[in-house]
Amino acid sequence: MTAPSSSIAPRKGGRWIEQWDPEDEVFWKETGEKIARRNLLFSVLSEHIGFSIWTLWSVMVLFMGPEYGLTPADKFFIISMATLVGAIVRVPYTFAVARFGGRNWTIIAASMLLVPTIAAFAVMEPGTSFGTFLVCAMLAGVGGGNFASSMTNINSFFPLRKKGWALGLNAGGGNIGVPVVQLVGLAVIGASGGPRLLLGIYIPLIVVAAVLGALYMDNITSVKNDTGAAREAVKDPHTWIMSLLYIGTFGSFIGYSFAFGLVLQTQFGRTPLESAYVTFIGPLLGSLIRPVGGWLADKYGGARITLWNFVGMGAATAVIVVASMEKSLALFTTAFIVLFVLTGLGNGSTYKMIPGIFQAKATALGLTGEEAASYGRRLSGASMGLIGAVGAVGGLGINLAFRQSFLTVGSGTGAFLAFLAFYGVCFAVTWAVYLRRPATAASPAAVASDASEAKPQLSYAEV
């Protein structure tokens, strides 16, 4: 059989690939892999800058001393609103890829980052009202949407057997935007520079990301918004189960990324420079290990890795509670960094589970070959944006929990106890739905047995 070509033609104002079949191994080796990797590289760059702008205010609040007239509760609310907007815009960003093309939307999304960056540059000074800072932080939330469009786009470029690695690398490279902006903030604070210097560094980087996307990325003609798949994904219980688990992993990662420096300042009395020295370490390690989570999920199964990852997250959180009560900064910081690493590992494993779940469901329903692959791509692509959006809302919950905990008891201990209980719930759900045998009624095995004894009996433990 002749492998499909990947003719790239100008259409609708951009580079469009007319034929794309990554599941065909001949096509993948001869043509597809090179193109997919190139698009992955520049998708990572744009998403990376997007994450930096989204979490920009986790650094900005460190600059905002008493002269700004803001309480710790005000600062937690500011970063909470940036988190919220970043979560909400993930849904339309997911559908934008098919509407405009992956390349075209990358250019648009990257260019939109100039709005919150320039706005913050204009108002960042003492005397500016709390409401103005709040609006600027909410504008920065558009950077959170870049993740959803980037993941949806890259999901279309890679075959199922490579998705764990590709999606993990794409997300990890984007997540690194969090520690990078914090490192740049550390350098600016250390050099006695002001917040406008930090903003001035990112404005030209945004332009570079948009230009490189225009020059080197592609659109895929066959990627279309499937409203039927979207409705089916919304009705599928696994979309919501995975959303819950993604709250536990990515929601924790992004929530802690926003709050870590502010918690150190508020609970342990660290100066902005002292906070900045350690704030970036957790997000950096959590970002770097995300592809490892995807790789481990490819090798051993995403459900197994996710299950034991929640055990580790619960243990690290328990240590943080002890350190918080004992006022041990060293133990608190060390355990918090370990928790960051585990959130990154879980990010990779949970996202790998999504295409695997729907592929397993397709097989259990009796579908085979390209029909099964198509079903899996449709449902996983439709569910990813929603799962990513709901997962990001977990970051809002974390920051609001910290705000309330500091208002109520004067420390973050109450919030961490709530997080510990939630990780226990995530562990139980992962085990009950995806690893417990015999298969439950929601599993592919049960679905298959209702239809025909000849259909494969699968367990979600394989995802």
N, C-alpha and C positions, 0 to 999 in steps of 0.2 A: 504494500500500500504506500502511496506517495505521501510524504509528510506535507501538511499544510504549509503554505508560504506565510510570511508575515509582512505583506506589502504595506508600506507606510506611505500614505498619500495625504496631501494637503486637503483638508475638508473642514468646513465650519470654522475656519480661522485657526487651524492647528494641525499637528501631526497625528493622523489617525491610522491605526493598524486595522486593516480590513479582516484579516483572518488570524485567529489566535486559539491554539489548542495545546496548552502545556501538559496535558495528560498523555499526549502522544510522545513517547520517549525519543523517537527519531527527530521529530520537530524540536523537542526540547534541547537535545544535544547539539543539533546543527544550527539552530536559530534562536529558539526561545530563551535559553538561559542567559545569553549575553544581553539581550534586550531587557529581560526581567531584572537582572542585577544592576544595570545602568539606571533603570527607573527607581529601583530600591534605594540606590545611593542618594539621588537627589530628592527623593521623597523623605528620606531620613533627615537631610539637611533642612528642608522646609519645616518639617514637624519639630525638629530640634529647636529652631528659632521660635516656633509657636509656643512650645512648652516654656521657653525662657520668658517670653512676654506674659504668658498666662500666670506664671509664678513670680513675676517681677515684684509684686507688692509684698511678697514674703521678705524681700530685701529692703524695699523702700521703707517699711515700718521700722527697720532697725536704724534708719537715719533720722527718724522722727522723734526727737527728744522733747523735753518739757515745753520748749518754746512753741511747739505745734499745738499744744493744748488738748491733746488726745489721751484718753485713759487706755489701759490695756484692753478693756472691754470694747472700746471703739476700734482699736486696731484688729482685734479678733473678728469684729463684725465686717471690717473692710475686706480682710482676706477671705472671709466666708462668702461675701457677695461675688468676688472674683471667681471663686470655686463654683458657685451656683450657676453663673452665666456660662462658664466653660462647660458645665455639664449639659445645660439646656441646648446650646448650639450644636452639640454633637449629633443630634437627630437630623436637622436639616443639612448639615455638612455631609452626612452619610449619603443622602440622596443626591447631593450636588454633583458627585463624581459621575453618575450616569447621565445627569442632565447636561452637564457642561463638558465632560471628559476629564480624566484624571490629571492630565497635564494642564489643561486650561484652568481647572479649579485650583490646582496648586499655585498657579500664578496669581489668581484672584485672592486666595486665602492668605498667601504670603504678603501681598500688597496691602491687604486690610490691616495688617499688624502695625502699619505706620500710624494709623489713627490713634490708638491708645498710647503709643510711645510718644508721639508729638504732643498729644494732649497733656500727658504727665509732665513732659519737659516744660510746657508753658506754665503750669500751676504749682510746681513743686517748690514751695517756699512757706515759711511760717506766715500765719495770717490767713492762709487759704481755709475756707470753711470745710467742716467735716463732710458736708453733702457733696462738695466738689471733689474731694478725694474719693468719696464713695463712687461717684459716677465714673471717674477715671479708672478705678479698680474694676468696675463692672465692664467697661469697654475692653480692658485687658483680657476679659474672659473669652474673647473671640479666639485667642490663641489655643484654648482648650479644644476647640472644634477641629483644629488641624489634625489631631490624632485620629478622629473618626474617619475623616475623608482619606487620610493617608492609609489607614489600615484597610478600608474598603477597597481602595485602589490596588494596593499590593496583594491583597487576597485574590484578585482577579489575574494577576500575573504569574503566580506560582502554582505548581501541581500540589495535590493533597499531600504527597509524601514529603514535600519541602516546606509546607506551610508553617509548621511549628518553628523551624529555624528562621524562615523569612519574616514571619510576623513578630517573632521574638526580637530579632535584630532590628526591625523597623521600629517597634515600640521602644526597645531599649535605647536605640540611638536618639529617639525623640525624648525619652525620659531624662537623658543626660543633660538636656537643656536646663533642667532644674538645678543640679549642682553647678553647672557652668555659670549660670547667672549669679549664683551665690558666691562662686569663686571670684568672678569679676567684681561683684560687690565688695568682697573682702579686700581685693586689691585697691579698689577705690577708697574704701574706708581707711586702709593702712597708709595710703598716700595722702590722707587728709583731703581727699576730693569730695565733692558734693554729689547729690543724687543726679543732678543734670549731666554730670560727666558719664555716669553709668548709662543713662538714656541715650546720650550722644554716641556711645560706642555701638549701640544696637541699631540705630537708624540706618547706617550704611549696610550693615549685615542683612537687614531685611530686604533691601534692594538687591543685594547679591543673590540671595536665595530665590527671589522672584525671577531674576534674569537667567540664572542657571536652569531653573525649571523650564523656562521658555525655550532654552537652547537644546536641552538634552532629554526631556521627558516625552512620553507618548500618550495618546489616548487609544483606548480599545473600543472599536465600533460595537462589538457584541455586548458590551456592558450596558444594561438598561435597567431602569427602575421597574421592578416587578411588584406592582401594588398587591397582586394576589399573594406573592410570597411574603410581603410585609404583613398582610393581614393574617396569614397562616402562622408566621413567626410570633406575632402578638398573642395568638391563641394557644400556641404551644407552651406547655408548662415548663419545658426545659429552658426557654428563653428567660423566664423569670427566676428559675432556680439558679441559672448561671449568672444572672444579674446580682442575685444575693451573694454568691461566692465572689463575684468581681468587686462588690462593695468591700468585702473583707480583704481583698488583696490590693487592687489598684486604688480603691477609696482610701485605704489606709496609707498607701504610698503618697498620694497627692495631698491628703489631709495633713499628714505628718510633715511633708515637705514645706507646706505653708506655715505650719505652727511651730516647728522645732526651735528656731531661733527666738521666737517670741516667748515660748515656754521657758527657755533658759534665762532670758532677761527677767521675766516676771517672777518665776519661782525661785531661781537661784541668784538673782541679782547680778547677772553677768552684764558687762558693758557691751555696746554694739560690736566692738572689735573682738572681744572675747567670745561672743556668740558666733560671730561670722567665722572664727577660726575652726569651729567644729560643725557648724550647720550644714555645710556642703558634703561632709563625709558620708552620712547616711544615704542621701539621695544619689550620690555618685556610685556607691557600691550597689545600691538597689537597682540602679539603671544598668550597670555593667553586667549584673548577674541575670538580668531578665532573659537574654538569649539562652543562657544555660538552662533556665527553667523550661523554655521551649524545647531545647535539645533533649533534656531528661524526659520530658513528656513524650517526645517522638520515640524514645528508646524504651521507656518503662510504662508508659500510659499516663495521661494527664491526670486522671482521677486519683491514682495512687500517689503521685507526687504532690497533688493539691491536698490530699488528706493529711499526709505527714507534715506538710508545710504548715497547716493550721495548728498542729500539735506544737511545732516549734514557735509559732507566733504567740500561742497562748503561754508557753513557758517564758518567753522573753518578756511578755507583758506582765506576768506575775513578778518577775525580778524587778521590773520598773516600779511596780506598786511598792515593793519592799524598799527600794532605793528612795522613792519619793517620801515614804513615811519616815525613813531614817535620815533624810536630807543628805544622802551620799551622792555628790555630784559625779564622782568618777564612775560609780556603779550605774547610776542613772544614764549617763552618756553612753557607756559601753553597751548596756542592754538595749538602749534606743537604737544604736547603730546596728546591732544584731537584728533587731526587729525590722529595720529598713531593708536589710539584706534579704530577709525572708519575704517581705512584701514584694520585692522584685522577682524573686524566684517564683512566687505564687502567681504573679502577673503573667509570666511566660507559660506556666502550666495550665492556668485556667483558660487563657485565650486559645491555646492549642486544643482544648477540649471541645470548643464550639464546632469547628468543622467536623471533628471526629464523631460527635454526638449525632449530627444530622446525616452523616455518611452511614453510621451504624443503623440509624432508623430506616434509611432508604433500603439497606440490605435486608433488614428484618421485615420490611413490607413486601419483599420479593423482587425488588428492582435489582438489575445487574448492569455491569458495564457502564457505558456512557450515560444511560438513563439514571443510574444510581449516582454517578458523579455529578450530573446536572442537578439532580434533586438536592444533593448535599451542598453544592455551591449556592443554589438559590436560597435555601433556608438559612445557611450560615451567614451569607452576605447580608441578608435582610435582618438577621438578629444581631449582628455585630454592632451596628450603630446604636441600637436600643440598649444592648448590654453595656456598651462603653459609656453611654449617657447616664444610665442608672448607677453604674459603678462609680462614676465621678461624683455623683450626689453624696456618696459616702464621705468624700472629702469635706463637703459642707457639714455633714453631721458631726464629723470629728472636730471641726473648728468651733461649731456651736456648742458642742459638749465641753470643750476646753473653756470657752467663754463662761458657760454656766457654772462649771466647776470652780473657776477662779472667783466668780462673783459669790458663790455659796460658801465654799470652804477655804478659799485663799490659796489653793494649789490644784494641780492637775490630777490628784489621786483618784477623785471620784470619777473622772472621765476614763481613766485607765481601767478601773474596775468594770465600767460598762463595756469597754472594748474587749476585755477578757471574756466576759459573758457572751458577747457576740461571736468571738472566734470559736467558742464552744459550740454555738449553734451551727456555725459553718462546718465544723468538723462532723457534727451529727448528720447534717443534710448530705454532705458529700458521701459519707459512708452508706447512709440509708438509700440514697437514690442511685448511686453509681458503682458501688462496690459490694453491697450486701447480696448474698445469694441465698435462696433462689431469686431470680429476677422479680421485681415488683411489677404491678400492673402497668406502670408507666414505661417499663423497659421495652426494648425492641423484641426481646424474646416473647414477652406477653402479647405484644402487638401481632407478632408473626403467628403465634399459636391460635389466635382467634380467626386467622384467615386460612391457613393451610399448614398441615403437618409437614409438608415438603419444604417449607421455607426455612431459611437458616435461623437457628436459635442463638442469638448473640447476647452478650452482656455489655453494658456500658463500661465495664471495667477495662475494656480494650481501648477506650478513647484516650 
